Amino acid sequence: MVRRYLSVISLAEANALVARSFDFAPGTETVPLENAVGRITANPIFARFSVPEIHLSAMDGIAVRSAETVGASEQHPVTLSSAARVNTGNIVPPEYDAVIMIEDVWEEDGGGYTIRKPVSPWQHVRPVGEDIGESEMIVPSRHRVQAHETGALASYGVTEVEVYSVRVGLVPTGSELVPAGERPAPGKVVESNTLMAAAVLREAGADARRYPIVVDDYDLIRDAVLRGVRENDVLLISAGSSAGTRDFTADVIADLGEVLVHGVGIKPGKPVIIGRINDKPVIGLPGYPLAALTVLREIVLPLLSRSGLVRPEPETVEARMTTSLHSEIGTDEFVLLTAGRVGDAWVAVPQSRGAGVQMSAVRANAFMQIPASSEGVEAGETVRARLRVPESLAEEVLLITGSHDPALDHLADIVRPAGVDLHSTHTGSMGGVLALKKRECHAAPMHLLAPDGSYNIPYLQRYLPDADLLLLCVAERQQGIISRDGMTLDDLPGHAFVNRQKGSGTRMLLDHFLKERGFDPASIPGYDREMTTHLAVALAVRTGDADAGMGVYSAAKALDLAFSPVATERYELVMHRDTVDDPRVAALIEAVSSDRFKAALRSLGGYETRETGVLRELRAGQPLRE
């Protein structure tokens, strides 16, 4: 039977309880690479493999065929002919395409399962590459490595990068874990939580000690906890705090001491455990990296600060939200943000709220708290963003919002020496146009084909008729069909497909050619399955989730896939003309025009650079000026 949280208390109550329950004095030490924190990268760092590399369950529950759940309801329950029990992080067997949470399932005496709620395809499933895709850049050169990034670097295969203290022990638990530096087999993951936690703690002045991975065995975990309590002032146990079938942390703490709290009203991080063994704090961290990070920042660091360690308060800025966010009443939710100054105003772009998406932590330079009393925030609302970097570094951010292209990663590396920190958000070409209209970005990448055969101009004239704009050509790039065996556009009907999101130029280009050929999108299975990047499309094809997808040649080349050209299109960065005096925008224009960037495009493949760096001017109410 699945265990439930003992009780859920508020974050304020949890911190007050910790303050009342523990009192200890720090020691001192002299410390000497696990300590890349504070160092500057000499080269860009790229992911060695995708994370995850196979579909994983995002919930404790049962893996099912979504088609068999259609019509299930309270009045008409459905007994499934086939299903597989999975815990959070387990591999989803290839014959299934969705997961139903265990609390929505009734187990029959004969071993079957009955459900009263349908699920959609891929619901509660972490797809391949959800976090990051192989060959994607994690951080550029001249980047100061921060503590919260070290776990992500380890998870993606990176092992090298060119004292008041409290003794804090870190015990990682889980049979699915492999050490950092080892490429995980399907169903395994790199143990990165304690690496990240140790860096956060050392940055705060603690003496953090990581112990070997302990498999999911009650007695082995008990022995590791006993040792950790004996050798440290504070013990953190990574994973095992949720409601899965192999989560032993709470039971072990209760056996050896006392569980004070199991469940705090924070998101991510609700399953946290606060316990006491031999009068020492023992805290169970959730297994998801961003949930563990939240618990470290909101519970563990305040505990350490009360022992005398320095905990500097983050700088804050008032920023305008680009997106509406709904939040649960009764839960303090912490959302990672990318904050940048556009003109005279700060803009905040929310990152993915998935607790397992570590790239959100790498891309974010700020976070916000949605209080338990609030139902969320609306787009355009001003929020208090707490910076994770000095404000001077946040001022370097250049916000790029719109169409995705792998070349943007290389552009980010080229502009970094000029003191520009390029952050790109992939909302599709139309999403970029609307962000530019609201001045929520510095530049919008786009490649929108108009009925007259031209690119971008008709859409800008329609949606920003009163704006003076500059269009900077990145390249003319090849779009086509990505497949494993050389499929063409004419082969798509009847074959599994993966698409780009509505409003993306790639989706609009595909629709143009389908209409030209008289193909009904309904004849293409998977037409409605959407990805936000070209690399995500290529990953879906390589892993066999789809037979084909539409994307750029460089994404197909990166993953050694076949490519059938469909069109060569003009990919441009659009910006307001009055921003060219901004040093960040000036550096962007210079970088796109550089020989180094053209060389990067040629290396990626599928780009023509004759027009790269060419500026076109579009003034309000006037024809285009080349």
C-alpha positions in Angstrom: 0.0 0.0 0.0 1.3 3.4 -1.0 2.4 5.5 2.1 1.1 9.1 2.4 2.8 12.1 3.9 2.5 12.2 7.7 1.2 15.8 7.5 2.0 18.9 5.5 2.9 22.1 7.3 3.7 25.5 5.9 7.2 26.7 5.1 7.1 29.3 7.8 6.0 26.6 10.3 8.8 24.3 9.2 11.5 26.9 9.6 10.2 27.9 13.0 10.2 24.2 14.1 13.8 23.8 12.9 14.8 27.0 14.8 13.3 25.6 18.0 14.6 22.1 17.6 18.3 22.6 16.9 21.2 24.6 18.2 24.8 24.0 17.4 28.0 25.9 16.9 30.1 25.8 13.7 33.7 24.7 13.5 36.5 25.9 11.2 38.4 24.3 8.3 40.9 25.1 5.5 39.6 24.0 2.1 41.6 23.5 -1.3 37.8 20.2 -8.1 34.8 19.4 -7.1 35.1 23.1 -6.4 34.6 24.6 -9.9 32.3 27.1 -8.1 33.4 30.7 -8.7 35.7 29.7 -11.6 35.3 30.9 -15.2 34.8 28.4 -18.1 37.5 28.6 -20.8 35.3 26.8 -23.5 31.6 26.2 -24.0 30.4 23.0 -22.4 28.1 20.7 -24.3 25.9 17.7 -23.1 27.5 14.4 -23.9 24.1 12.6 -23.9 20.4 13.4 -23.6 18.7 13.5 -20.3 16.7 11.4 -19.9 17.9 8.9 -22.6 14.7 6.9 -22.4 11.1 7.6 -21.5 10.6 7.7 -17.7 7.6 7.8 -15.5 7.0 11.2 -13.9 4.7 9.7 -11.2 4.2 6.6 -9.0 1.5 4.7 -10.8 0.8 2.4 -13.7 2.0 2.6 -17.3 -0.8 2.2 -19.8 -1.9 2.4 -23.4 -3.7 5.8 -23.4 -6.1 4.5 -26.1 -7.5 1.9 -23.7 -8.4 4.6 -21.1 -10.7 6.5 -23.4 -14.2 6.9 -21.9 -13.2 6.0 -18.3 -15.1 7.9 -15.7 -16.6 7.5 -12.2 -19.8 6.2 -13.7 -18.1 4.0 -16.3 -14.9 2.6 -14.8 -12.5 0.8 -17.2 -10.6 -2.4 -16.4 -7.4 -2.4 -18.3 -6.3 -5.5 -20.3 -2.6 -4.6 -19.8 -0.6 -2.2 -17.5 2.7 -2.1 -15.7 3.4 -0.8 -12.2 6.0 2.0 -12.2 7.5 4.3 -9.7 8.7 7.8 -10.4 11.8 7.6 -12.5 11.2 4.1 -13.8 11.4 3.2 -17.4 8.1 3.3 -19.2 7.9 0.0 -21.2 7.8 0.7 -24.9 4.3 -0.8 -25.4 2.8 2.0 -23.2 2.5 5.7 -23.8 1.1 7.2 -20.6 1.1 6.8 -16.8 -1.8 7.0 -14.4 -1.1 8.2 -10.9 -1.4 5.3 -8.4 -4.0 7.3 -6.4 -6.3 7.2 -9.4 -6.1 3.4 -9.7 -8.0 0.5 -8.1 -6.1 -2.8 -8.0 -8.3 -5.9 -8.5 -7.9 -9.1 -6.6 -6.8 -10.9 -9.7 -3.9 -8.4 -10.3 -5.6 -6.2 -12.8 -6.3 -2.5 -12.6 -9.5 -0.5 -12.8 -9.4 3.2 -13.6 -12.0 6.0 -13.4 -10.2 8.7 -15.3 -8.7 8.7 -18.9 -5.2 9.9 -19.7 -3.8 11.5 -22.9 -0.8 10.2 -24.8 2.5 10.9 -23.0 0.7 12.2 -19.9 2.9 11.9 -16.7 5.8 10.7 -18.9 9.2 12.3 -19.0 10.2 12.1 -22.7 13.7 11.5 -24.1 15.7 14.8 -24.0 13.1 16.6 -21.9 15.9 18.1 -19.8 18.6 18.5 -22.5 19.5 17.0 -25.9 22.9 15.5 -26.8 25.2 18.2 -28.2 23.2 21.1 -26.7 25.3 23.7 -25.0 25.0 23.8 -21.2 27.1 26.9 -20.5 29.2 29.2 -22.8 32.8 30.2 -22.3 33.7 32.9 -19.8 30.9 31.8 -17.6 31.2 31.8 -13.8 30.2 28.4 -12.6 27.7 28.7 -9.8 26.9 26.1 -7.2 23.5 25.1 -8.4 24.9 24.3 -11.9 27.4 21.6 -10.8 24.7 18.9 -10.5 23.4 19.6 -14.0 27.0 19.5 -15.5 27.5 16.1 -13.9 24.1 14.8 -15.1 25.0 15.6 -18.7 28.4 13.8 -18.6 30.7 16.7 -17.7 33.4 15.7 -15.2 36.0 18.4 -15.6 35.9 22.1 -16.0 39.1 24.0 -17.3 36.6 28.7 6.7 33.7 28.7 9.2 32.1 25.3 8.6 29.4 22.9 9.8 30.0 19.3 8.9 27.2 18.2 6.7 27.0 14.6 5.4 25.3 13.7 2.2 24.0 10.2 1.6 22.6 9.5 -1.9 20.1 6.6 -2.0 18.6 4.8 -5.0 19.3 1.6 -7.0 18.9 3.6 -10.2 21.9 5.9 -9.5 25.3 5.7 -11.1 28.4 7.9 -10.1 29.1 11.1 -11.9 31.3 10.5 -15.0 29.6 7.2 -15.8 27.2 7.2 -18.8 24.0 5.8 -17.4 22.4 2.7 -18.9 18.7 3.0 -19.8 16.7 3.4 -16.6 19.7 4.7 -14.7 20.6 8.3 -13.8 23.7 10.1 -12.8 23.8 10.8 -9.1 24.0 14.6 -9.2 21.9 15.8 -6.2 24.6 15.4 -3.6 27.3 16.9 -5.9 25.0 20.0 -6.3 24.1 20.0 -2.6 27.8 19.9 -1.5 28.6 22.8 -3.7 25.7 24.9 -2.3 26.8 24.0 1.2 30.5 24.8 0.6 29.6 28.1 -0.9 27.8 28.9 2.4 30.9 27.9 4.3 29.9 24.3 5.4 32.2 21.3 5.3 30.2 19.1 3.0 31.1 15.3 2.8 29.5 13.1 0.2 29.1 9.4 0.9 28.9 6.5 -1.6 25.6 5.7 -3.3 23.4 3.3 -1.2 21.0 1.0 -3.1 17.4 0.7 -2.1 17.9 -1.7 0.8 16.5 -0.7 4.2 19.4 -2.2 6.3 22.1 -0.6 4.1 20.4 2.8 4.3 20.0 2.4 8.0 23.7 1.7 8.4 24.7 4.7 6.2 22.5 7.0 8.2 24.0 5.8 11.5 27.5 6.5 10.2 26.5 9.9 8.7 24.9 11.0 12.0 28.0 9.9 13.9 30.5 11.7 11.7 28.6 15.0 11.0 26.6 17.8 12.6 23.8 17.7 10.0 22.9 14.8 7.7 21.1 15.1 4.4 19.6 12.0 2.7 19.0 12.4 -1.0 15.9 10.7 -2.4 13.6 8.2 -0.8 11.3 10.8 0.7 8.3 10.4 -1.6 5.5 7.8 -1.7 7.0 5.2 -4.0 7.4 1.5 -3.1 11.2 1.9 -2.4 11.2 5.1 -0.3 12.7 4.2 3.0 14.0 7.5 4.4 11.1 8.3 6.8 11.1 4.8 8.2 14.8 4.8 8.8 14.7 8.2 10.6 11.7 7.1 12.7 13.6 3.9 13.6 16.7 5.7 14.7 15.2 8.9 16.1 12.2 11.0 15.4 10.4 12.3 12.3 9.4 15.9 13.0 7.9 16.8 9.6 7.1 14.7 6.5 5.7 17.1 4.0 6.1 20.9 3.7 3.8 23.1 1.6 6.4 24.1 -1.0 6.6 23.4 -4.7 8.9 21.9 -5.8 10.0 20.1 -2.6 6.8 19.0 -0.8 8.1 15.5 0.2 10.9 16.9 2.4 11.5 15.1 5.7 12.8 16.9 8.8 13.9 14.5 11.5 16.2 14.3 14.5 18.6 11.6 15.5 20.8 12.0 18.5 19.7 15.6 18.7 21.1 16.2 15.2 19.1 17.5 12.2 18.5 14.7 9.6 16.8 16.0 6.5 15.4 13.9 3.6 15.8 15.7 0.3 13.4 14.9 -2.6 15.0 13.0 -5.5 14.1 15.6 -8.2 17.0 18.0 -8.5 15.0 21.3 -8.5 13.0 20.1 -5.6 16.2 19.3 -3.7 17.6 22.7 -4.6 14.4 24.4 -3.2 14.7 22.5 0.1 18.4 23.4 0.4 17.7 27.1 -0.2 14.5 27.5 1.8 15.2 25.1 4.7 18.8 23.9 5.0 20.6 27.2 4.4 18.4 29.0 7.0 19.3 26.3 9.4 23.0 26.8 8.7 22.7 30.6 8.9 21.4 30.2 12.4 24.6 28.4 13.3 26.7 31.4 12.3 27.4 30.7 8.6 27.0 33.7 6.3 23.9 33.5 4.1 23.8 36.7 1.9 20.4 37.8 0.9 19.8 37.9 -2.9 19.3 41.2 -4.7 15.8 41.8 -6.0 14.3 43.6 -9.0 10.7 44.4 -9.9 10.1 42.6 -13.2 7.1 42.2 -15.6 6.1 38.6 -16.1 5.9 37.4 -19.8 3.6 34.5 -19.0 0.7 33.7 -16.7 1.3 31.1 -14.0 -1.4 29.2 -12.1 -0.5 28.0 -8.6 -2.1 25.9 -5.9 -3.7 27.8 -2.9 -2.0 26.6 0.3 1.4 26.0 -1.3 4.4 28.3 -1.5 5.7 27.8 -5.1 9.2 28.8 -6.2 9.5 29.5 -9.9 12.9 29.8 -11.7 13.1 32.9 -14.0 15.4 34.5 -16.5 15.4 38.2 -15.8 16.7 40.8 -18.2 16.4 44.5 -18.6 14.7 45.6 -21.9 14.8 49.3 -22.2 14.1 50.8 -18.8 12.1 47.8 -17.5 13.0 44.4 -16.1 11.3 41.4 -17.8 11.0 38.0 -16.2 10.7 34.8 -18.4 9.6 31.7 -16.4 11.6 28.6 -16.9 10.2 25.0 -17.0 8.5 24.2 -13.7 9.4 20.5 -14.0 11.2 19.4 -10.9 13.5 17.2 -12.9 14.5 19.7 -15.6 18.0 20.8 -14.4 18.6 23.1 -17.4 16.0 25.4 -15.9 18.5 26.0 -13.1 21.3 26.6 -15.5 19.3 29.0 -17.6 17.7 30.9 -14.7 19.3 33.9 -13.1 16.5 34.6 -10.7 13.5 33.1 -8.9 10.2 34.2 -7.5 7.9 33.0 -4.7 4.2 32.6 -5.4 2.8 32.8 -1.8 0.5 30.1 -0.5 -2.3 32.6 -0.4 -2.1 33.3 -4.2 -3.6 31.5 -7.1 -0.7 32.6 -9.3 0.4 35.6 -11.4 -0.9 37.0 -14.7 1.2 37.9 -17.8 2.1 41.6 -17.5 2.0 41.6 -13.7 4.9 43.0 -11.8 6.6 40.5 -9.5 9.6 40.6 -7.1 12.3 38.6 -8.7 15.1 37.4 -6.4 18.4 37.4 -8.3 20.7 34.4 -8.2 23.6 36.5 -9.6 24.7 40.1 -8.8 22.4 42.7 -10.5 25.4 43.8 -12.6 25.5 40.3 -14.2 21.8 40.2 -14.7 22.2 43.5 -16.6 24.3 41.6 -19.2 21.3 39.4 -20.2 20.1 39.6 -23.8 16.7 38.1 -24.2 16.0 36.3 -27.5 12.5 35.0 -27.9 11.0 33.2 -30.9 12.0 30.6 -33.4 14.6 28.0 -32.3 17.8 27.2 -34.2 20.9 25.3 -33.0 23.0 28.2 -34.3 21.8 30.4 -31.3 23.9 28.3 -28.9 27.0 29.2 -30.9 26.0 32.8 -31.1 25.7 32.8 -27.3 29.3 31.7 -27.0 30.6 34.3 -29.5 29.0 37.3 -27.7 30.0 36.2 -24.2 33.5 37.8 -24.3 31.7 41.1 -25.1 30.0 40.9 -21.7 26.7 39.7 -23.2 24.8 36.8 -21.7 22.4 35.5 -24.4 19.3 33.7 -23.2 17.0 32.2 -25.8 13.4 31.1 -25.3 11.8 28.9 -27.9 8.2 30.1 -28.4 8.0 29.9 -32.2 8.2 32.7 -34.7 4.8 34.1 -33.9 5.5 34.0 -30.2 8.6 36.0 -30.9 6.7 38.6 -32.9 4.2 39.1 -30.0 7.0 39.3 -27.4 8.7 41.9 -29.6 5.5 43.9 -29.9 5.2 43.9 -26.1 8.9 44.7 -25.7 9.5 41.6 -23.7 12.7 40.7 -25.6 15.6 42.3 -27.3 15.3 40.3 -30.5 12.9 37.8 -32.1 14.2 35.1 -34.4 11.6 34.4 -37.1 11.2 32.6 -40.5 7.6 33.2 -41.5 6.7 32.4 -45.1 4.1 34.7 -46.6 1.7 33.8 -49.4 3.6 35.9 -51.8 6.8 33.8 -51.2 8.6 36.4 -49.1 9.7 36.0 -45.5 8.8 37.9 -42.3 8.0 41.3 -43.7 4.2 40.9 -44.3 3.8 39.5 -40.7 5.7 42.4 -39.2 3.7 44.9 -41.2 0.5 43.3 -39.9 1.4 42.8 -36.2 3.8 45.8 -35.6 2.5 48.4 -38.1 3.7 51.4 -36.1 7.2 50.1 -35.2 10.5 50.9 -36.8 12.4 47.6 -37.1 15.7 46.1 -38.1 15.9 42.6 -39.6 19.3 40.9 -39.2 19.8 37.9 -41.4 21.3 35.0 -39.5 21.4 32.7 -42.6 19.4 31.0 -45.3 18.8 27.6 -43.9 17.6 24.2 -45.2 14.3 22.9 -43.8 13.3 19.4 -44.5 12.1 16.0 -43.4 14.2 14.3 -40.7 14.0 10.5 -40.6 16.0 7.4 -40.0 15.6 6.1 -43.6 15.4 9.0 -46.0 11.6 9.7 -46.0 10.3 12.6 -48.0 7.4 15.0 -47.6 5.3 12.7 -49.9 5.9 9.7 -47.6 4.3 11.3 -44.5 0.7 10.1 -44.7 0.3 7.0 -42.6 3.7 7.4 -40.9 4.3 8.4 -37.3 5.2 12.1 -37.2 6.4 14.6 -34.6 5.6 18.3 -35.2 6.7 21.7 -34.0 4.4 23.9 -31.9 1.6 26.0 -33.4 2.8 29.5 -34.4 6.3 28.2 -35.3 7.6 29.0 -38.7 8.4 25.4 -39.3 4.8 24.3 -38.6 3.5 27.0 -40.9 6.0 26.0 -43.6 4.9 22.3 -43.3 1.2 23.3 -43.5 2.0 25.3 -46.6 3.5 22.3 -48.4 0.8 19.9 -47.1 -1.9 22.2 -48.5 0.0 22.5 -51.7 0.0 18.7 -52.1 -3.6 18.3 -50.9 -2.6 16.2 -47.9 -5.0 16.2 -44.9 -3.0 16.6 -41.7 -5.3 14.0 -40.1 -3.7 11.5 -42.5 -0.4 12.0 -40.6 -0.4 10.2 -37.2 1.3 12.4 -34.6 0.7 15.7 -36.5 -0.6 17.2 -33.2 2.3 16.1 -31.1 4.4 19.2 -30.6 8.1 19.9 -29.8 9.6 23.3 -29.1 13.0 22.8 -30.8 14.5 21.2 -33.9 16.7 19.0 -31.8 13.7 17.6 -29.8 12.2 16.6 -33.2 15.4 14.9 -34.2 15.6 13.1 -30.8 12.0 11.8 -31.2 12.9 10.4 -34.6 16.2 8.8 -33.5 14.6 7.1 -30.5 11.8 5.6 -32.7 9.0 7.7 -31.2 8.3 9.0 -34.7 9.2 8.0 -38.2 9.8 11.5 -39.3 9.6 15.2 -38.3 10.2 18.6 -39.9 13.3 20.4 -39.0 16.6 22.0 -40.0 19.5 20.1 -41.5 21.9 20.9 -38.7 19.6 19.0 -36.2 19.5 15.9 -38.4 23.3 16.1 -38.9 24.0 16.4 -35.2 22.2 13.1 -34.5 23.3 11.3 -37.7 19.8 11.2 -39.2 18.6 11.2 -42.8 17.4 14.6 -44.2 15.2 15.3 -47.3 15.3 19.0 -48.2 12.0 20.8 -48.6 12.8 24.5 -48.7 15.6 27.1 -48.1 14.2 29.9 -45.9 15.4 33.2 -44.6 16.0 33.1 -40.8 16.3 36.6 -39.3 16.6 38.3 -36.0 14.1 41.2 -35.7 14.6 44.1 -33.2 13.3 47.6 -32.6 15.5 50.1 -34.4 15.8 52.2 -31.2 17.6 49.4 -29.4 20.7 49.4 -31.7 22.5 51.8 -29.3 22.2 49.2 -26.5 25.7 47.7 -26.3 24.2 44.2 -26.0 22.3 44.5 -29.2 25.3 46.1 -31.0 27.4 43.1 -29.9 24.8 40.8 -31.2 24.8 42.5 -34.7 28.6 42.4 -34.7 28.7 38.7 -33.7 26.2 37.6 -36.5 28.4 39.4 -39.1 31.6 37.8 -37.8 33.7 35.3 -39.7 33.7 33.1 -36.6 29.9 32.8 -36.7 29.9 32.1 -40.4 32.5 29.3 -39.8 30.2 27.9 -37.0 27.3 27.8 -39.5 29.3 26.0 -42.1 30.4 23.5 -39.4 26.8 22.9 -38.4 25.7 22.3 -42.0 22.6 23.3 -43.9 23.2 27.1 -43.9 23.9 29.4 -46.7 25.9 32.5 -45.4 25.7 34.9 -48.4 23.1 37.0 -46.6 24.4 36.4 -43.1 24.8 39.7 -41.3 22.8 41.7 -43.8 20.4 44.3 -42.3 17.0 45.2 -43.6 15.1 48.2 -42.3 11.4 48.4 -42.0 10.0 51.8 -40.9 6.4 52.3 -39.9 4.2 53.0 -42.9 7.0 52.7 -45.4 8.2 50.0 -47.8 11.1 47.8 -46.9 14.6 49.3 -47.2 17.3 46.8 -48.2 
